[in-house]
Amino acid sequence: MNKKKVVLSVRSLCKDYRRPNGNMFTVLEGINLDIYDGEFLALVGLSGSGKSTLLRCMAGLLTPDRGTVSYATPSPENMQLGAFVFQSFALFPWMTIRENIAVSMPKLTRNEQNVRIDRIIQLVGLKGFEDAFPRELSGGMRQRVSLARAMVSDPMIMFMDEPFSALDPLTSESLRAELVRIWSQADRKIRSCVLVTHRFEEALQLADRILILSSNPGTIFHSIEINLPRPRMPNSKEYKEIEEQLEKAFGLLHLDKVTDEHDYETLVPDITQIQKTKLNQEKNENTLKNKEKYTQNEGKKGKDSIHTKQKRVKPLINTNLTLVEGLVSRLSTEDEETDLYDLCEEMGQSVDQVLPAVAAGETLGFITTPGIRVVLTEQGRLFATEHDTEVRSEMMRSAILKLPVVYSIYALVKNAGQEGLEADIAIEQIVMMLPFEDHDVQFQTLLKWCRYANLLIYDSDEEKLFVPD
Ligand SMILES: Nc1ncnc2c1ncn2[C@@H]1O[C@H](COP(=O)(O)OP(=O)(O)OP(=O)(O)O)[C@@H](O)[C@H]1O
């Protein structure tokens, strides 16, 4: 790849859309990027982050509202600037395969078109199907036609929007391998390629560089270079390292999304609402004071973590919350600060029995552990001294819901409504957010904690999660 030669430059690109309610929103903001000669670039990001919009702006199918997209000019003779491969194949049903491909070479004579079509048909493995209609082909073959149509005009850059996602996994894998083969040919005409995908494997197998887009608005969040020869070996150490980098970056991206204040408020409005309503109903002045103080404290802590966008997702500690409650209560009634070993001795338990409860208490914000000391936090003290059981449960719910993994799954379950959320989806979410943890242990702990706090219900027959009425 000729890293020096830029074939396309994007500068300060912004794109706005209008929401159905008439309000404008910015989907992409301040995007700067260069595409190099010979480079295969992949764009990944959460759904709705603006990947397709950016791709379409680069391909000239959409006009940015601010900023520029410029191609290196002049392009080599007879070379089209860009060609687009759509997820939906976008073939004309009434045209044969040969005619569908010829569409992208209107300026050439019929003979010139046929020479090129024969070459490309051979290249993408469609020999013998030239005169078939799209309906007579399988999905994988139709996408080959779509690829052939984009490639036949020898574009300088090929833009691909989820080109394999409408195909079954086997077909998509074989077509991807085909693309790797074509891309690796020394005499290939296409100079560069930009691929939008939500499959990590696709990006890892194909790209020289992966750009990760953040959401709301979409900006370039992270970039990963891949200097591995193709075809790439998923079991190799180098591949795994890059895969880990990508997963980590994506996990952080997810955390950014789930700790976004706006999302928090819109996705979980009932929790705050319940808190406000209950607050108004409080009769006991002391309890009210206690609760207000707690909420302020919580708010401060929550806001800090939201605004500083804490980057590490904490795993759930596999322990029972009754133990945590017991520990917090013990610290509030005796010394609010103790030594871990004294605590173990006093409780007649070993360190590895007590430690999970301490760690869980810390995760929930009730305890801190400077050195080997175990110290009750202000929040922990307010929780431990609260006598109203409803307010206490609410405090616990709120503390649990602050954990990114719990919050994101709670939000998914809530969005799923009465249908419920399949356990597999929740587990996928855990794998994505905590790639290095045992996902089964995390899932079981999440169920245990959410049942304890009455946040979620798990129907083991249906293998689905629901929000309680
Ligand atoms: N023409 C449009 N008018 C209004 N909003 C739009 C339009 N096109 C896209 N959007 C919105 O802009 C946001 C970004 O869409 P885009 O399709 O670019 O994202 P994406 O990252 O490619 O998503 P996905 O991975 O789900 O395909 C989404 O919220 C989408 O609903």
Ligand as a Chemical Component Dictionary entry (heavy atoms), coordinates in Angstrom:
data_LIG
# 
_chem_comp.id                   LIG 
_chem_comp.type                 NON-POLYMER 
_chem_comp.pdbx_formal_charge   0 
_chem_comp.three_letter_code    LIG 
# 
loop_
_chem_comp_atom.comp_id 
_chem_comp_atom.atom_id 
_chem_comp_atom.alt_atom_id 
_chem_comp_atom.type_symbol 
_chem_comp_atom.charge 
_chem_comp_atom.model_Cartn_x 
_chem_comp_atom.model_Cartn_y 
_chem_comp_atom.model_Cartn_z 
_chem_comp_atom.pdbx_ordinal 
LIG N1  N1  N 0 -32.523 10.056 5.463  1  
LIG C1  C1  C 0 -32.520 10.101 6.781  2  
LIG N2  N2  N 0 -33.323 10.948 7.441  3  
LIG C2  C2  C 0 -33.318 11.029 8.788  4  
LIG N3  N3  N 0 -32.541 10.253 9.580  5  
LIG C3  C3  C 0 -31.728 9.373  8.965  6  
LIG C4  C4  C 0 -31.666 9.239  7.548  7  
LIG N4  N4  N 0 -30.762 8.283  7.234  8  
LIG C5  C5  C 0 -30.269 7.838  8.401  9  
LIG N5  N5  N 0 -30.854 8.486  9.428  10 
LIG C6  C6  C 0 -30.552 8.324  10.855 11 
LIG O1  O1  O 0 -29.188 8.674  11.026 12 
LIG C7  C7  C 0 -28.559 7.805  11.962 13 
LIG C8  C8  C 0 -27.363 7.153  11.311 14 
LIG O2  O2  O 0 -27.812 6.279  10.277 15 
LIG P1  P1  P 0 -26.795 5.371  9.467  16 
LIG O3  O3  O 0 -27.621 4.424  8.641  17 
LIG O4  O4  O 0 -25.797 6.215  8.785  18 
LIG O5  O5  O 0 -26.085 4.586  10.654 19 
LIG P2  P2  P 0 -25.287 3.214  10.641 20 
LIG O6  O6  O 0 -24.181 3.369  11.610 21 
LIG O7  O7  O 0 -24.926 2.829  9.249  22 
LIG O8  O8  O 0 -26.383 2.237  11.224 23 
LIG P3  P3  P 0 -26.567 0.641  11.013 24 
LIG O9  O9  O 0 -25.308 -0.021 11.501 25 
LIG O10 O10 O 0 -27.740 0.330  11.890 26 
LIG O11 O11 O 0 -26.839 0.426  9.560  27 
LIG C9  C9  C 0 -29.643 6.827  12.397 28 
LIG O12 O12 O 0 -30.184 7.335  13.607 29 
LIG C10 C10 C 0 -30.655 6.872  11.297 30 
LIG O13 O13 O 0 -31.941 6.589  11.798 31 
# 
loop_
_chem_comp_bond.comp_id 
_chem_comp_bond.atom_id_1 
_chem_comp_bond.atom_id_2 
_chem_comp_bond.value_order 
_chem_comp_bond.pdbx_ordinal 
LIG N1  C1  SING 1  
LIG C1  N2  SING 2  
LIG C1  C4  DOUB 3  
LIG N2  C2  DOUB 4  
LIG C2  N3  SING 5  
LIG N3  C3  DOUB 6  
LIG C3  C4  SING 7  
LIG C3  N5  SING 8  
LIG C4  N4  SING 9  
LIG N4  C5  DOUB 10 
LIG C5  N5  SING 11 
LIG N5  C6  SING 12 
LIG C6  O1  SING 13 
LIG C6  C10 SING 14 
LIG O1  C7  SING 15 
LIG C7  C8  SING 16 
LIG C7  C9  SING 17 
LIG C8  O2  SING 18 
LIG O2  P1  SING 19 
LIG P1  O3  DOUB 20 
LIG P1  O4  SING 21 
LIG P1  O5  SING 22 
LIG O5  P2  SING 23 
LIG P2  O6  DOUB 24 
LIG P2  O7  SING 25 
LIG P2  O8  SING 26 
LIG O8  P3  SING 27 
LIG P3  O9  DOUB 28 
LIG P3  O10 SING 29 
LIG P3  O11 SING 30 
LIG C9  O12 SING 31 
LIG C9  C10 SING 32 
LIG C10 O13 SING 33 
# 
